[in-house]
Amino acid sequence: MNFNYETMTLTLDLLATTGVGCIMVFLGRSIVRRVRPFQEWGLPAPVIGGLLVALILSILKANGIFSVTWTTSLSSHLMNIFFTCVGFGFSKTLLERGKKFCAGIALSVLLLVLLQGFLGIGLAMAVGMHPLLGIQIGTGALAGGVGTTSAFGPVYEAMGAVGATEIGVSSATLGMIIGSLTGGPLAVLLIKRYKLKADPKDLEFLNDGTEEVTPLNHKTLLNSVCMMTIIAMCGIPIYLLLSQIPYIEMPYFIGCLFAGAIARNVLEAFNVKINTDEVETIEHISLDIFLAITIMTMDLTRISGSIGGMLIVLFGVTIATLLFTYFIGFRMYHSDYNAACMCAGLIGMGMGSGSNAVANERAVMDKYGYSHIAWILYPAFSVLCVDIFNPLFMSFAPGFMGF
Protein backbone atom coordinates (compact mmCIF):
# COMPACT_ATOMS: atom_id res chain seq x y z
CA MET A 1 0.00 0.00 0.00
CA ASN A 2 1.32 3.47 -0.85
CA PHE A 3 0.00 7.02 -1.31
CA ASN A 4 1.06 9.53 -3.98
CA TYR A 5 0.59 13.00 -2.47
CA GLU A 6 1.07 14.78 -5.81
CA THR A 7 -1.76 13.03 -7.62
CA MET A 8 -3.75 12.07 -4.47
CA THR A 9 -3.78 8.40 -5.51
CA LEU A 10 -3.89 5.55 -3.01
CA THR A 11 -2.51 2.24 -4.31
CA LEU A 12 -3.78 -0.84 -2.49
CA ASP A 13 -2.05 -4.20 -2.77
CA LEU A 14 -3.77 -7.59 -2.90
CA LEU A 15 -4.24 -7.93 0.86
CA ALA A 16 -5.59 -4.40 1.29
CA THR A 17 -7.97 -4.72 -1.67
CA THR A 18 -9.31 -8.03 -0.39
CA GLY A 19 -9.65 -6.61 3.12
CA VAL A 20 -11.73 -3.69 1.85
CA GLY A 21 -13.83 -6.16 -0.16
CA CYS A 22 -14.55 -8.13 3.03
CA ILE A 23 -15.54 -4.91 4.78
CA MET A 24 -17.98 -4.29 1.92
CA VAL A 25 -19.55 -7.70 2.55
CA PHE A 26 -20.20 -6.70 6.19
CA LEU A 27 -21.35 -3.24 5.16
CA GLY A 28 -23.74 -4.61 2.55
CA ARG A 29 -25.27 -7.07 5.01
CA SER A 30 -25.67 -4.31 7.58
CA ILE A 31 -27.44 -2.04 5.07
CA VAL A 32 -29.71 -4.79 3.74
CA ARG A 33 -30.58 -5.85 7.30
CA ARG A 34 -31.67 -2.30 8.17
CA VAL A 35 -33.44 -1.38 4.92
CA ARG A 36 -36.61 -3.45 4.61
CA PRO A 37 -37.18 -2.78 0.87
CA PHE A 38 -33.73 -4.22 0.12
CA GLN A 39 -34.78 -7.41 1.91
CA GLU A 40 -38.18 -7.52 0.24
CA TRP A 41 -36.77 -7.05 -3.24
CA GLY A 42 -33.88 -9.48 -2.84
CA LEU A 43 -30.92 -7.15 -3.45
CA PRO A 44 -27.50 -8.89 -3.05
CA ALA A 45 -25.65 -7.52 0.00
CA PRO A 46 -22.13 -7.50 -1.55
CA VAL A 47 -23.48 -5.49 -4.50
CA ILE A 48 -25.02 -2.88 -2.19
CA GLY A 49 -21.81 -2.42 -0.19
CA GLY A 50 -19.54 -2.43 -3.24
CA LEU A 51 -21.76 -0.06 -5.22
CA LEU A 52 -21.71 2.50 -2.42
CA VAL A 53 -17.91 2.62 -2.47
CA ALA A 54 -17.75 2.68 -6.29
CA LEU A 55 -20.11 5.67 -6.41
CA ILE A 56 -18.20 7.65 -3.77
CA LEU A 57 -14.77 6.98 -5.29
CA SER A 58 -15.97 7.71 -8.83
CA ILE A 59 -17.33 11.11 -7.70
CA LEU A 60 -14.06 11.93 -5.96
CA LYS A 61 -12.02 10.88 -8.98
CA ALA A 62 -14.23 12.82 -11.42
CA ASN A 63 -13.61 15.98 -9.38
CA GLY A 64 -9.85 15.41 -9.19
CA ILE A 65 -9.93 15.00 -5.42
CA PHE A 66 -8.85 11.43 -4.82
CA SER A 67 -8.51 8.07 -6.58
CA VAL A 68 -7.68 4.49 -5.67
CA THR A 69 -5.69 1.92 -7.64
CA TRP A 70 -6.76 -1.59 -6.70
CA THR A 71 -5.10 -5.00 -6.99
CA THR A 72 -7.94 -7.28 -8.03
CA SER A 73 -6.17 -10.49 -9.06
CA LEU A 74 -7.80 -12.44 -6.21
CA SER A 75 -11.22 -11.57 -7.65
CA SER A 76 -10.57 -13.65 -10.77
CA HIS A 77 -9.31 -16.54 -8.64
CA LEU A 78 -12.42 -16.46 -6.47
CA MET A 79 -14.62 -16.38 -9.56
CA ASN A 80 -12.89 -19.48 -10.91
CA ILE A 81 -13.26 -21.32 -7.60
CA PHE A 82 -16.90 -20.28 -7.42
CA PHE A 83 -17.70 -21.66 -10.87
CA THR A 84 -15.80 -24.85 -10.08
CA CYS A 85 -18.15 -25.31 -7.13
CA VAL A 86 -21.17 -24.52 -9.33
CA GLY A 87 -20.02 -27.09 -11.88
CA PHE A 88 -19.45 -29.57 -9.06
CA GLY A 89 -23.19 -29.54 -8.42
CA PHE A 90 -23.89 -30.51 -12.04
CA SER A 91 -24.40 -34.21 -11.41
CA LYS A 92 -26.05 -36.85 -13.58
CA THR A 93 -28.88 -37.07 -11.06
CA LEU A 94 -29.56 -33.35 -11.47
CA LEU A 95 -29.60 -33.61 -15.27
CA GLU A 96 -32.14 -36.42 -15.06
CA ARG A 97 -34.34 -34.28 -12.85
CA GLY A 98 -33.88 -31.04 -14.80
CA LYS A 99 -33.80 -32.28 -18.39
CA LYS A 100 -37.26 -30.86 -19.07
CA PHE A 101 -35.85 -27.36 -18.45
CA CYS A 102 -32.77 -27.57 -20.71
CA ALA A 103 -34.51 -26.89 -24.02
CA GLY A 104 -36.37 -23.92 -22.55
CA ILE A 105 -33.20 -22.47 -21.06
CA ALA A 106 -31.25 -22.82 -24.31
CA LEU A 107 -34.03 -21.29 -26.40
CA SER A 108 -34.58 -18.41 -23.97
CA VAL A 109 -30.86 -17.54 -24.02
CA LEU A 110 -30.75 -17.66 -27.83
CA LEU A 111 -33.82 -15.43 -28.14
CA LEU A 112 -32.42 -12.97 -25.59
CA VAL A 113 -29.11 -12.71 -27.45
CA LEU A 114 -30.94 -12.04 -30.72
CA LEU A 115 -33.27 -9.52 -29.07
CA GLN A 116 -30.43 -7.58 -27.43
CA GLY A 117 -28.30 -7.70 -30.57
CA PHE A 118 -30.85 -6.56 -33.14
CA LEU A 119 -32.48 -4.02 -30.85
CA GLY A 120 -29.06 -2.59 -29.99
CA ILE A 121 -28.26 -2.17 -33.68
CA GLY A 122 -31.59 -0.46 -34.37
CA LEU A 123 -31.40 1.94 -31.43
CA ALA A 124 -27.76 2.83 -32.15
CA MET A 125 -28.60 3.74 -35.74
CA ALA A 126 -31.63 5.75 -34.53
CA VAL A 127 -29.44 7.96 -32.31
CA GLY A 128 -26.70 8.31 -34.92
CA MET A 129 -24.21 5.84 -33.51
CA HIS A 130 -22.27 3.21 -35.43
CA PRO A 131 -24.40 0.02 -35.58
CA LEU A 132 -21.55 -2.09 -34.24
CA LEU A 133 -21.59 0.05 -31.11
CA GLY A 134 -25.21 -1.06 -30.74
CA ILE A 135 -24.03 -4.67 -30.65
CA GLN A 136 -21.41 -3.78 -28.05
CA ILE A 137 -23.90 -1.94 -25.85
CA GLY A 138 -26.60 -4.56 -26.38
CA THR A 139 -25.74 -8.22 -26.38
CA GLY A 140 -21.98 -7.62 -26.13
CA ALA A 141 -22.15 -5.74 -22.84
CA LEU A 142 -25.25 -7.32 -21.34
CA ALA A 143 -25.26 -10.99 -22.30
CA GLY A 144 -21.50 -10.99 -22.83
CA GLY A 145 -20.06 -8.76 -20.13
CA VAL A 146 -16.75 -6.96 -19.75
CA GLY A 147 -14.68 -9.86 -21.07
CA THR A 148 -16.66 -10.16 -24.29
CA THR A 149 -16.73 -6.42 -25.02
CA SER A 150 -13.00 -6.21 -24.32
CA ALA A 151 -12.35 -9.04 -26.76
CA PHE A 152 -14.59 -7.73 -29.55
CA GLY A 153 -13.84 -4.03 -29.03
CA PRO A 154 -10.62 -3.90 -31.09
CA VAL A 155 -12.27 -5.99 -33.81
CA TYR A 156 -15.19 -3.58 -34.12
CA GLU A 157 -12.89 -0.57 -33.94
CA ALA A 158 -11.00 -1.93 -36.94
CA MET A 159 -14.35 -2.02 -38.74
CA GLY A 160 -14.93 1.68 -38.05
CA ALA A 161 -16.71 1.67 -34.68
CA VAL A 162 -14.54 4.22 -32.89
CA GLY A 163 -14.45 3.77 -29.11
CA ALA A 164 -16.03 0.33 -29.25
CA THR A 165 -13.89 -1.01 -26.41
CA GLU A 166 -14.46 1.86 -23.98
CA ILE A 167 -18.18 2.11 -24.70
CA GLY A 168 -18.62 -1.65 -24.49
CA VAL A 169 -16.79 -1.97 -21.17
CA SER A 170 -18.66 1.03 -19.72
CA SER A 171 -22.01 -0.42 -20.81
CA ALA A 172 -21.10 -3.80 -19.35
CA THR A 173 -20.18 -2.14 -16.06
CA LEU A 174 -23.46 -0.27 -15.85
CA GLY A 175 -25.41 -3.28 -17.11
CA MET A 176 -23.97 -5.45 -14.34
CA ILE A 177 -25.21 -2.96 -11.75
CA ILE A 178 -28.68 -2.75 -13.29
CA GLY A 179 -28.88 -6.53 -13.64
CA SER A 180 -27.90 -6.99 -9.99
CA LEU A 181 -30.49 -4.47 -8.82
CA THR A 182 -33.42 -5.63 -10.99
CA GLY A 183 -33.17 -9.43 -11.11
CA GLY A 184 -34.35 -10.04 -7.55
CA PRO A 185 -37.21 -7.52 -7.64
CA LEU A 186 -38.59 -8.93 -10.90
CA ALA A 187 -38.54 -12.47 -9.48
CA VAL A 188 -40.29 -11.23 -6.34
CA LEU A 189 -42.98 -9.61 -8.50
CA LEU A 190 -43.62 -12.98 -10.14
CA ILE A 191 -43.63 -14.80 -6.80
CA LYS A 192 -46.12 -12.38 -5.28
CA ARG A 193 -48.35 -12.08 -8.34
CA TYR A 194 -48.73 -15.83 -8.83
CA LYS A 195 -48.40 -16.74 -5.10
CA LEU A 196 -45.53 -19.12 -5.78
CA LYS A 197 -43.90 -21.25 -3.09
CA ALA A 198 -40.71 -23.27 -2.92
CA ASP A 199 -40.89 -27.06 -2.97
CA PRO A 200 -39.80 -28.38 0.49
CA LYS A 201 -38.45 -31.51 -1.23
CA ASP A 202 -35.70 -29.40 -2.79
CA LEU A 203 -33.98 -29.14 0.59
CA GLU A 204 -33.88 -32.92 0.77
CA PHE A 205 -32.46 -33.09 -2.74
CA LEU A 206 -29.66 -30.75 -1.67
CA ASN A 207 -28.04 -33.72 0.07
CA ASP A 208 -29.59 -36.24 -2.34
CA GLY A 209 -31.31 -37.90 0.61
CA THR A 210 -28.36 -40.28 0.99
CA GLU A 211 -25.54 -38.18 2.43
CA GLU A 212 -24.86 -37.88 6.10
CA VAL A 213 -24.57 -34.35 7.42
CA THR A 214 -20.92 -33.97 8.39
CA PRO A 215 -20.03 -31.48 11.13
CA LEU A 216 -17.82 -28.71 9.75
CA ASN A 217 -14.23 -28.96 10.99
CA HIS A 218 -10.87 -27.66 9.83
CA LYS A 219 -9.56 -31.00 8.54
CA THR A 220 -12.46 -31.87 6.28
CA LEU A 221 -12.86 -28.25 5.16
CA LEU A 222 -9.17 -28.17 4.19
CA ASN A 223 -9.74 -31.33 2.17
CA SER A 224 -12.63 -29.70 0.33
CA VAL A 225 -10.71 -26.46 -0.32
CA CYS A 226 -7.75 -28.39 -1.72
CA MET A 227 -10.02 -30.64 -3.78
CA MET A 228 -11.88 -27.70 -5.36
CA THR A 229 -8.60 -25.89 -6.10
CA ILE A 230 -7.15 -28.97 -7.79
CA ILE A 231 -10.34 -29.46 -9.81
CA ALA A 232 -10.23 -25.78 -10.84
CA MET A 233 -6.64 -26.28 -12.00
CA CYS A 234 -7.78 -29.23 -14.11
CA GLY A 235 -10.08 -26.81 -15.91
CA ILE A 236 -7.12 -25.03 -17.52
CA PRO A 237 -6.54 -27.59 -20.31
CA ILE A 238 -10.31 -27.72 -20.87
CA TYR A 239 -10.36 -23.94 -21.36
CA LEU A 240 -7.35 -24.11 -23.70
CA LEU A 241 -9.09 -26.75 -25.78
CA LEU A 242 -12.38 -24.83 -25.95
CA SER A 243 -10.58 -21.58 -26.79
CA GLN A 244 -9.38 -23.15 -30.04
CA ILE A 245 -12.93 -23.24 -31.39
CA PRO A 246 -13.09 -20.61 -34.17
CA TYR A 247 -15.28 -17.50 -33.71
CA ILE A 248 -16.11 -18.29 -30.08
CA GLU A 249 -14.56 -16.29 -27.23
CA MET A 250 -14.64 -18.65 -24.24
CA PRO A 251 -14.13 -17.12 -20.76
CA TYR A 252 -11.51 -18.73 -18.55
CA PHE A 253 -13.99 -19.90 -15.91
CA ILE A 254 -15.83 -22.13 -18.39
CA GLY A 255 -12.98 -24.62 -18.10
CA CYS A 256 -13.37 -24.60 -14.30
CA LEU A 257 -17.11 -25.12 -14.62
CA PHE A 258 -16.68 -28.13 -16.90
CA ALA A 259 -13.93 -29.52 -14.65
CA GLY A 260 -16.25 -29.30 -11.65
CA ALA A 261 -19.04 -31.14 -13.49
CA ILE A 262 -16.72 -33.87 -14.75
CA ALA A 263 -15.10 -34.34 -11.34
CA ARG A 264 -18.47 -34.62 -9.57
CA ASN A 265 -19.70 -37.39 -11.84
CA VAL A 266 -16.37 -39.26 -11.78
CA LEU A 267 -16.31 -39.17 -7.96
CA GLU A 268 -19.92 -40.35 -7.79
CA ALA A 269 -19.16 -43.19 -10.21
CA PHE A 270 -16.43 -44.40 -7.84
CA ASN A 271 -18.67 -43.89 -4.77
CA VAL A 272 -16.34 -41.29 -3.26
CA LYS A 273 -17.91 -39.50 -0.30
CA ILE A 274 -18.67 -35.84 -1.08
CA ASN A 275 -19.27 -33.22 1.61
CA THR A 276 -21.69 -30.97 -0.25
CA ASP A 277 -22.14 -28.65 2.74
CA GLU A 278 -18.44 -27.78 2.66
CA VAL A 279 -18.42 -27.25 -1.09
CA GLU A 280 -21.44 -24.98 -0.72
CA THR A 281 -19.62 -23.05 2.03
CA ILE A 282 -16.63 -22.49 -0.25
CA GLU A 283 -19.02 -21.49 -3.04
CA HIS A 284 -20.77 -18.83 -0.96
CA ILE A 285 -17.56 -17.37 0.46
CA SER A 286 -16.02 -17.10 -3.00
CA LEU A 287 -19.13 -15.50 -4.48
CA ASP A 288 -19.59 -12.84 -1.78
CA ILE A 289 -15.98 -11.65 -1.74
CA PHE A 290 -15.70 -11.81 -5.55
CA LEU A 291 -18.83 -9.70 -6.02
CA ALA A 292 -17.79 -7.14 -3.41
CA ILE A 293 -14.34 -6.66 -4.98
CA THR A 294 -15.72 -6.55 -8.53
CA ILE A 295 -18.40 -3.95 -7.78
CA MET A 296 -16.38 -1.67 -5.49
CA THR A 297 -13.43 -1.43 -7.92
CA MET A 298 -15.55 -0.32 -10.88
CA ASP A 299 -14.56 3.08 -12.29
CA LEU A 300 -17.89 4.70 -13.11
CA THR A 301 -16.14 7.76 -14.59
CA ARG A 302 -15.45 5.70 -17.72
CA ILE A 303 -19.03 6.10 -18.90
CA SER A 304 -19.04 9.93 -18.75
CA GLY A 305 -17.64 10.60 -22.24
CA SER A 306 -20.35 8.89 -24.28
CA ILE A 307 -23.11 8.71 -21.75
CA GLY A 308 -25.88 10.22 -23.90
CA GLY A 309 -26.34 7.81 -26.81
CA MET A 310 -25.02 4.91 -24.79
CA LEU A 311 -27.67 5.37 -22.09
CA ILE A 312 -30.47 5.59 -24.64
CA VAL A 313 -29.46 2.31 -26.26
CA LEU A 314 -28.74 0.66 -22.91
CA PHE A 315 -32.07 1.80 -21.46
CA GLY A 316 -34.01 0.47 -24.44
CA VAL A 317 -32.30 -2.92 -24.43
CA THR A 318 -32.65 -3.16 -20.63
CA ILE A 319 -36.41 -2.56 -20.76
CA ALA A 320 -36.73 -5.15 -23.53
CA THR A 321 -34.72 -7.66 -21.47
CA LEU A 322 -36.91 -7.17 -18.40
CA LEU A 323 -40.12 -7.48 -20.42
CA PHE A 324 -38.82 -10.58 -22.22
CA THR A 325 -37.93 -12.20 -18.92
CA TYR A 326 -41.24 -11.36 -17.23
CA PHE A 327 -43.63 -12.27 -20.04
CA ILE A 328 -41.72 -14.90 -22.04
CA GLY A 329 -38.86 -16.34 -20.00
CA PHE A 330 -41.12 -17.14 -17.03
CA ARG A 331 -43.45 -19.16 -19.23
CA MET A 332 -40.60 -20.92 -21.02
CA TYR A 333 -39.39 -22.07 -17.60
CA HIS A 334 -42.82 -23.60 -16.75
CA SER A 335 -44.32 -20.72 -14.68
CA ASP A 336 -43.57 -22.07 -11.18
CA TYR A 337 -41.32 -21.08 -8.27
CA ASN A 338 -38.29 -22.57 -10.02
CA ALA A 339 -39.15 -20.40 -13.02
CA ALA A 340 -39.28 -17.23 -10.92
CA CYS A 341 -35.83 -17.96 -9.47
CA MET A 342 -34.48 -18.73 -12.94
CA CYS A 343 -35.87 -15.40 -14.18
CA ALA A 344 -33.74 -13.67 -11.55
CA GLY A 345 -30.83 -15.66 -12.98
CA LEU A 346 -31.75 -14.81 -16.56
CA ILE A 347 -31.55 -11.09 -15.80
CA GLY A 348 -28.28 -11.49 -13.90
CA MET A 349 -26.75 -13.58 -16.68
CA GLY A 350 -28.36 -11.57 -19.48
CA MET A 351 -27.20 -8.24 -18.05
CA GLY A 352 -23.93 -9.10 -16.38
CA SER A 353 -22.43 -12.52 -15.81
CA GLY A 354 -23.02 -15.98 -14.44
CA SER A 355 -21.99 -14.82 -10.97
CA ASN A 356 -24.62 -12.07 -11.11
CA ALA A 357 -27.18 -14.73 -12.02
CA VAL A 358 -26.31 -16.79 -8.97
CA ALA A 359 -26.21 -13.72 -6.70
CA ASN A 360 -29.70 -12.71 -7.85
CA GLU A 361 -31.03 -16.24 -7.39
CA ARG A 362 -29.50 -16.62 -3.97
CA ALA A 363 -30.93 -13.29 -2.78
CA VAL A 364 -34.41 -14.50 -3.78
CA MET A 365 -33.92 -17.97 -2.28
CA ASP A 366 -32.68 -16.55 1.03
CA LYS A 367 -36.05 -14.86 1.37
CA TYR A 368 -38.52 -17.25 -0.28
CA GLY A 369 -36.93 -20.72 -0.27
CA TYR A 370 -34.47 -22.99 -2.05
CA SER A 371 -34.72 -24.10 -5.70
CA HIS A 372 -32.24 -26.80 -6.62
CA ILE A 373 -32.88 -26.55 -10.37
CA ALA A 374 -32.39 -22.79 -10.37
CA TRP A 375 -29.31 -22.92 -8.15
CA ILE A 376 -27.39 -25.76 -9.77
CA LEU A 377 -28.71 -26.38 -13.27
CA TYR A 378 -29.56 -22.87 -14.42
CA PRO A 379 -26.26 -20.96 -13.89
CA ALA A 380 -24.12 -23.69 -15.40
CA PHE A 381 -26.32 -24.42 -18.39
CA SER A 382 -27.32 -20.81 -19.17
CA VAL A 383 -23.69 -19.63 -19.03
CA LEU A 384 -22.71 -22.43 -21.39
CA CYS A 385 -25.49 -21.42 -23.80
CA VAL A 386 -24.72 -17.70 -23.74
CA ASP A 387 -21.00 -18.32 -24.19
CA ILE A 388 -21.80 -20.18 -27.39
CA PHE A 389 -24.66 -18.14 -28.86
CA ASN A 390 -23.41 -14.64 -28.03
CA PRO A 391 -19.90 -14.79 -29.56
CA LEU A 392 -21.36 -16.47 -32.64
CA PHE A 393 -23.85 -13.64 -33.09
CA MET A 394 -21.17 -10.98 -32.49
CA SER A 395 -18.83 -12.67 -34.94
CA PHE A 396 -21.29 -13.16 -37.78
CA ALA A 397 -23.53 -10.06 -37.47
CA PRO A 398 -20.96 -7.57 -38.89
CA GLY A 399 -20.58 -9.69 -42.01
CA PHE A 400 -24.31 -9.67 -42.64
CA MET A 401 -24.28 -5.85 -42.26
CA GLY A 402 -21.46 -5.50 -44.80
CA PHE A 403 -18.58 -4.58 -42.47
Beta strands, then each sheet from edge to edge (+ up, - down):
strand 1: 2-4
strand 2: 9-11
strand 3: 67-69
sheet 1: 1+ 2- 3-
end
